[in-house]
């Protein structure tokens, strides 16, 4: 019965890591075009809303891929090095924007550094994977930093006062929401096999790499995606002004679960040039978008 179920499941697990990354890059690009339009052409409300709504799919997919990367990477040091280099480059650019005399560039600096979100989440997952308890406890640090970053931005947004002791270039883009997603996706990978082994009354590890376990992990991933989004949504009811993202728009992030549902846990196209290109694409596409808008609108 289990074998028949696995055969049927294989038919709809057709999305690999390569495809999910492409979707994440595409939706991220649309989101950043929308963000640039908010600065340069704020009157295009409908277009901005559509682009930024589609862009909500990017973060969950990148968070999901971070967990996959930490679990399956053959060289953790190189993995962190790539994330770290990009985090430094983006922070350097945001620093220039923040201390420039151009109000539009200053506005862009307030977007935060998504690579700080990703590298902190990756470090947290790495910590949780360790066998030694002191190393596991280090996972508290990224979560604490993400909460502080979120609170600072929320208070700043609420008071319309710039908090100078926490510079823009050191702020996360999504605060606790992004780091929480990464942690949740990792916990999903721990809970899914435990649930299946209890349900089927089988030995530990006997369902590893089976389609049944892959589907279970996908469903647990979706659960944590929805749960984190609902927690974020609930902040609105505590104090609406503390949610500096439009909570209704951000909830569209949950639709990324429809893609995760069909994930087959395979890398797909996995050439080294694509891996490097994925990292380089972020700063390059942002630079191109800013230059294009600046040239068109005379900045």
C-alpha positions in Angstrom: 0.0 0.0 0.0 2.8 2.4 0.9 4.7 1.5 -2.3 1.6 2.3 -4.4 1.1 5.6 -2.6 4.8 6.5 -3.3 4.3 5.7 -7.0 1.3 8.0 -7.3 3.2 10.8 -5.4 6.1 10.7 -7.7 3.8 12.0 -10.5 3.4 15.4 -8.9 6.8 16.0 -7.3 8.2 17.7 -10.4 9.9 20.8 -9.0 13.6 20.7 -8.1 15.9 23.2 -6.4 17.0 24.7 -9.7 13.4 25.6 -10.7 12.6 27.0 -7.3 15.7 29.2 -7.5 14.6 30.5 -10.9 11.2 31.3 -9.6 12.7 33.0 -6.5 15.0 35.1 -8.7 12.2 36.1 -11.1 9.8 37.1 -8.4 12.6 38.9 -6.5 13.4 40.9 -9.6 9.8 42.0 -10.0 9.6 42.9 -6.4 12.7 45.1 -6.7 11.4 46.8 -9.8 8.3 47.6 -7.8 10.4 48.9 -4.9 12.3 51.2 -7.3 9.0 52.4 -8.7 7.9 53.4 -5.2 10.9 55.8 -5.0 11.0 57.1 -8.6 7.4 56.7 -9.8 5.2 56.5 -6.7 2.1 57.5 -8.7 2.0 54.0 -10.4 0.2 52.5 -7.5 -1.5 49.6 -9.3 1.7 48.4 -11.1 3.7 48.8 -7.8 1.1 46.7 -5.9 1.1 43.9 -8.5 4.9 43.7 -8.7 5.4 43.8 -4.9 2.6 41.3 -4.4 4.2 38.8 -6.8 7.5 39.5 -5.1 6.2 38.1 -1.8 6.9 34.6 -3.1 10.7 35.2 -3.2 11.5 35.3 0.5 9.9 32.0 1.5 11.6 30.3 -1.5 15.0 31.8 -0.6 14.6 30.8 3.1 13.6 27.3 2.0 16.7 27.1 -0.2 19.0 28.3 2.6 17.9 25.3 4.7 18.4 22.9 1.8 21.9 24.5 1.2 23.0 24.2 4.8 21.9 20.6 5.0 23.3 19.4 1.6 26.4 21.6 1.1 29.7 19.7 1.0 31.6 22.8 2.2 30.0 24.8 4.9 32.9 27.3 5.1 32.5 28.2 1.4 28.8 28.4 1.7 29.1 30.9 4.5 31.8 32.8 2.7 29.6 33.3 -0.3 26.8 34.6 1.9 29.2 36.7 3.9 30.7 38.4 0.9 27.3 39.3 -0.5 26.2 40.6 2.9 29.3 42.8 3.1 28.8 44.2 -0.4 25.1 45.0 0.1 25.8 46.6 3.5 28.6 48.7 1.9 26.2 49.9 -0.8 23.5 50.6 1.7 26.0 52.6 3.8 26.8 54.8 0.8 23.0 55.3 0.2 22.4 56.1 3.8 25.0 58.8 4.1 24.5 60.3 0.7 22.8 63.6 0.2 20.2 62.1 -2.1 16.9 61.6 -0.3 15.8 58.9 -2.8 19.0 56.9 -2.2 18.5 57.3 1.5 15.0 55.9 1.1 16.5 52.8 -0.7 18.9 52.3 2.2 15.9 51.7 4.4 15.1 48.5 2.5 17.5 46.5 4.7 20.1 43.8 3.7 18.4 40.5 2.9 21.7 38.7 3.0 21.9 39.5 6.7 18.6 37.7 7.1 19.9 34.7 5.1 23.3 34.4 6.7 21.9 34.8 10.2 19.2 32.1 9.4 21.9 29.9 7.9 24.1 30.3 11.0 21.1 29.4 13.2 20.4 26.2 11.3 24.1 25.3 11.4 24.1 25.8 15.1 21.0 23.6 15.6 22.6 20.8 13.6 25.6 20.6 15.9 25.8 17.9 18.6 27.3 20.0 21.3 24.8 21.9 23.4 26.8 25.1 23.7 26.9 25.3 19.9 23.1 24.6 19.6 22.5 27.5 22.0 24.2 29.9 19.5 21.0 29.6 17.5 19.5 32.1 20.0 21.8 34.8 18.8 20.5 35.2 15.2 16.9 35.1 16.4 17.7 37.8 19.0 19.4 40.0 16.4 16.5 39.6 14.0 14.0 40.6 16.8 16.0 43.7 17.7 16.2 44.7 14.1 12.5 44.4 13.6 11.7 46.3 16.8 14.0 49.1 15.9 12.5 49.5 12.4 8.9 49.2 13.8 9.6 51.9 16.4 11.2 54.1 13.9 8.3 53.6 11.5 5.8 54.3 14.3 7.5 57.5 15.6 8.8 58.8 12.3 12.2 59.3 14.1 15.5 57.9 12.8 17.2 55.7 15.3 20.8 56.5 14.6 22.5 54.0 16.9 21.3 51.1 14.7 22.5 52.1 11.1 20.4 51.1 8.1 23.2 49.0 6.6 23.2 46.6 9.6 19.4 46.0 9.5 17.7 42.9 8.3 15.1 43.3 5.6 12.4 41.2 7.2 13.6 40.9 10.8 12.3 38.0 12.8 10.0 36.9 10.0 12.8 35.8 7.7 14.9 34.1 10.4 11.8 32.5 11.8 10.9 31.0 8.4 14.4 29.5 8.0 14.2 28.0 11.5 10.7 26.7 10.8 11.7 25.0 7.6 14.6 23.3 9.4 12.3 22.1 12.2 9.9 20.7 9.6 12.7 18.4 8.4 13.1 17.1 11.9 9.4 16.7 12.7 8.3 15.0 9.4 10.3 11.8 9.8 9.4 11.5 13.5 5.7 11.8 12.6 5.9 9.2 9.8 7.8 6.7 11.9 5.2 7.0 14.7 2.3 6.8 12.2 3.6 3.8 10.3 5.3 2.2 13.3 8.6 1.7 11.5 12.2 1.9 12.6 14.0 5.2 12.7 15.5 6.2 9.4 13.6 3.5 7.4 11.7 6.1 5.4 14.6 8.3 4.6 14.7 9.5 1.0 11.3 7.9 0.3 8.7 9.9 -1.5 6.4 9.6 1.5 8.9 11.4 3.7 9.5 14.0 1.0 5.8 14.8 0.8 5.5 14.9 4.6 8.4 17.3 4.8 6.8 19.5 2.2 3.6 19.6 4.1 5.4 20.4 7.4 7.2 23.2 5.5 3.9 24.6 4.3 2.6 24.5 7.9 5.5 26.5 9.2 5.2 29.0 6.4 1.5 29.6 7.1 2.2 29.7 10.9 4.9 32.3 10.6 2.8 34.4 8.3 -0.1 34.2 10.7 2.1 35.3 13.6 3.3 38.2 11.5 -0.4 39.0 10.7 -1.3 38.9 14.4 1.2 41.7 15.1 -1.1 44.0 13.1 -3.8 43.5 15.7 -1.4 44.3 18.6 -0.4 47.6 17.0 -1.0 48.2 13.3 1.7 50.9 13.1 4.4 48.3 14.2 3.9 46.4 11.0 5.9 48.4 8.4 5.1 45.9 5.7 1.5 45.9 4.4 0.3 42.9 6.3 -2.3 42.0 3.7 0.3 42.0 0.9 2.9 40.1 2.9 0.4 37.3 3.4 0.7 36.4 -0.3 4.0 34.8 0.8 1.9 31.8 1.8 1.3 31.0 -1.9 5.0 29.9 -2.1 3.7 26.8 -0.3 2.0 25.7 -3.5 5.5 25.5 -5.1 7.1 23.8 -2.1 4.3 21.2 -2.2 5.6 19.9 -5.5 9.3 19.9 -4.5 11.0 16.6 -5.2 14.2 17.2 -3.1 16.5 17.0 -6.0 19.1 19.6 -7.1 18.3 19.7 -10.8 20.7 21.8 -12.9 23.6 22.3 -10.5 26.6 23.7 -12.4 29.1 25.8 -10.5 28.7 28.8 -12.8 25.0 28.9 -12.0 25.7 28.8 -8.3 28.1 31.7 -8.5 25.8 33.5 -10.9 22.9 33.2 -8.4 24.9 35.1 -5.9 26.2 37.7 -8.3 22.7 38.3 -9.8 21.5 40.0 -6.6 23.8 43.1 -6.6 24.0 43.2 -10.4 20.2 43.3 -11.0 19.7 45.9 -8.2 22.4 48.1 -9.7 20.9 47.8 -13.2 17.4 48.6 -11.9 18.6 51.7 -10.1 20.7 52.9 -13.0 17.8 52.5 -15.5 15.4 54.4 -13.3 18.0 57.1 -12.5 18.8 57.6 -16.2 15.1 57.7 -17.2 14.1 60.2 -14.5 17.2 62.3 -14.4 18.8 61.5 -11.0 
